[in-house]
């Protein structure tokens, strides 16, 4: 038995970065949410989390989001959606995504309150930087003992890491 399915289809057709050529569900790639729904309804988990770019909310004047929700629900799930910023939950990246959560009818669900804010207001922590997230691993110490960043990353760009400013 599977309790939770987490995933989402490719985002390019919904992305606001493709404004002007944003095709939404009008293309093959844009219909891949149907494959997610098909898997969902075959294995029937207790709940699911569907993630995509926030542009899904406005694609085709909001019609795409409703189509996706209807396909995911199909008399089996109730859905709630919200645009969340990953940085507000301790992820070292500012990334706004639409999250659709589906639960069985009668199951209560509330999106969690953010644990972080950009400047740590009120009772919330400050956003986490990538450096802070990786600091406990002590990677730099081992690399520096072995001669620095020159050979740390096996690509032609590895040596450039030392030029990235702190923070």
C-alpha positions as CSV (number, residue, x, y, z in Angstrom):
1,X,0.0,0.0,0.0
2,X,1.2,3.5,-0.9
3,X,0.2,6.4,1.4
4,X,1.5,9.3,-0.5
5,X,2.5,10.1,-4.1
6,X,4.6,13.2,-4.7
7,X,5.5,14.6,-8.1
8,X,4.5,16.7,-11.1
9,X,4.8,16.9,-14.8
10,X,7.2,19.1,-16.8
11,X,6.5,22.8,-16.3
12,X,7.7,24.5,-19.5
13,X,4.2,24.8,-21.1
14,X,2.9,26.5,-18.0
15,X,5.9,28.7,-17.1
16,X,5.6,32.4,-17.2
17,X,9.2,32.6,-18.6
18,X,7.6,31.4,-21.8
19,X,5.1,34.3,-22.0
20,X,3.9,34.7,-25.5
21,X,4.4,31.0,-26.3
22,X,2.9,29.5,-23.2
23,X,0.8,26.7,-24.6
24,X,-0.4,25.1,-21.3
25,X,-2.5,22.0,-21.8
26,X,-2.8,22.6,-25.6
27,X,0.4,20.5,-26.3
28,X,1.5,16.9,-25.7
29,X,3.9,18.0,-23.0
30,X,1.2,20.1,-21.4
31,X,-1.1,17.1,-21.1
32,X,1.4,15.0,-19.2
33,X,-0.4,15.9,-16.0
34,X,-2.9,13.2,-17.2
35,X,-0.2,10.5,-16.8
36,X,0.4,11.6,-13.2
37,X,-3.4,11.4,-12.7
38,X,-3.5,8.0,-14.3
39,X,-0.8,6.6,-12.0
40,X,-2.5,8.3,-9.0
41,X,-5.9,6.6,-9.8
42,X,-4.3,3.2,-10.4
43,X,-2.4,3.0,-7.1
44,X,-4.9,5.1,-5.1
45,X,-2.7,6.5,-2.3
46,X,-4.3,8.1,0.7
47,X,-3.0,11.5,-0.4
48,X,-0.9,13.2,-3.0
49,X,1.2,16.3,-3.5
50,X,1.4,17.7,-7.0
51,X,4.0,20.4,-7.7
52,X,4.5,22.8,-10.7
53,X,5.4,26.4,-11.5
54,X,3.1,29.1,-10.3
55,X,2.3,29.9,-13.9
56,X,-0.1,26.9,-13.9
57,X,-2.4,29.1,-11.9
58,X,-2.7,31.6,-14.7
59,X,-2.2,29.5,-17.8
60,X,-5.1,29.8,-20.3
61,X,-6.7,32.3,-17.9
62,X,-6.8,29.8,-15.1
63,X,-8.6,27.1,-17.1
64,X,-5.6,24.8,-17.0
65,X,-5.4,24.7,-13.3
66,X,-9.1,23.8,-13.1
67,X,-8.6,21.0,-15.7
68,X,-5.7,19.6,-13.8
69,X,-7.6,19.7,-10.5
70,X,-10.6,18.0,-12.0
71,X,-8.4,15.2,-13.5
72,X,-6.6,14.7,-10.1
73,X,-9.8,14.7,-8.1
74,X,-12.1,12.4,-10.1
75,X,-14.6,11.7,-7.2
76,X,-11.7,10.2,-5.3
77,X,-9.9,13.2,-3.8
78,X,-10.5,16.7,-2.5
79,X,-7.8,19.2,-3.5
80,X,-6.4,22.4,-2.1
81,X,-3.8,24.5,-3.8
82,X,-1.5,27.3,-2.8
83,X,1.6,29.0,-4.2
84,X,4.4,28.5,-1.7
85,X,8.0,29.8,-1.6
86,X,10.4,27.1,-0.7
87,X,12.6,29.6,1.2
88,X,9.8,30.1,3.7
89,X,10.2,26.5,4.8
90,X,13.9,26.4,5.3
91,X,15.0,25.4,1.7
92,X,18.1,27.4,0.6
93,X,16.4,28.6,-2.5
94,X,13.7,31.2,-3.3
95,X,11.4,29.1,-5.5
96,X,7.7,29.8,-5.8
97,X,5.7,26.8,-6.8
98,X,2.0,25.9,-6.9
99,X,1.4,22.9,-4.6
100,X,-1.8,20.9,-5.0
101,X,-2.6,18.6,-2.2
102,X,-5.2,15.9,-2.6
103,X,-6.8,14.0,0.3
104,X,-9.6,11.5,0.6
105,X,-13.0,13.2,1.2
106,X,-13.5,13.9,4.9
107,X,-9.8,14.3,5.6
108,X,-8.9,17.7,6.9
109,X,-5.8,19.4,5.5
110,X,-4.3,22.8,6.1
111,X,-1.1,24.0,4.5
112,X,1.6,24.5,7.1
113,X,2.6,28.0,8.3
114,X,6.0,29.2,7.0
115,X,8.8,28.6,9.5
116,X,11.1,31.2,7.8
117,X,10.9,34.8,6.4
118,X,13.4,36.8,4.4
119,X,14.5,38.8,7.4
120,X,13.3,36.6,10.2
121,X,10.3,38.6,11.3
122,X,8.2,37.8,14.3
123,X,8.7,34.2,15.6
124,X,10.2,33.0,12.3
125,X,13.7,32.2,11.4
126,X,15.6,34.0,8.6
127,X,15.9,32.4,5.2
128,X,18.7,29.8,4.9
129,X,21.5,30.4,2.5
130,X,23.1,27.6,0.5
131,X,26.3,28.1,2.5
132,X,24.5,27.7,5.8
133,X,22.7,24.6,4.6
134,X,26.0,23.0,3.6
135,X,28.1,24.3,6.5
136,X,27.7,21.2,8.7
137,X,29.3,19.0,6.1
138,X,32.7,20.5,6.4
139,X,33.3,20.0,2.7
140,X,35.6,23.0,2.4
141,X,38.0,21.7,5.1
142,X,38.7,18.5,3.2
143,X,39.0,20.3,-0.1
144,X,41.4,22.9,1.3
145,X,43.6,20.2,2.7
146,X,43.8,18.6,-0.7
147,X,45.0,21.7,-2.4
148,X,41.9,23.8,-2.8
149,X,39.0,23.9,-5.2
150,X,41.2,23.4,-8.3
151,X,40.4,19.6,-8.4
152,X,37.3,19.5,-6.3
153,X,34.8,19.4,-9.1
154,X,35.6,17.2,-12.1
155,X,34.7,19.7,-14.8
156,X,36.3,22.7,-16.5
157,X,34.2,25.0,-14.2
158,X,35.4,23.4,-10.9
159,X,38.2,25.9,-10.4
160,X,35.7,28.8,-10.6
161,X,34.1,27.8,-7.3
162,X,36.9,29.6,-5.3
163,X,35.8,32.9,-7.0
164,X,32.2,32.8,-5.6
165,X,32.0,35.3,-2.8
166,X,31.1,34.2,0.8
167,X,27.4,34.3,1.6
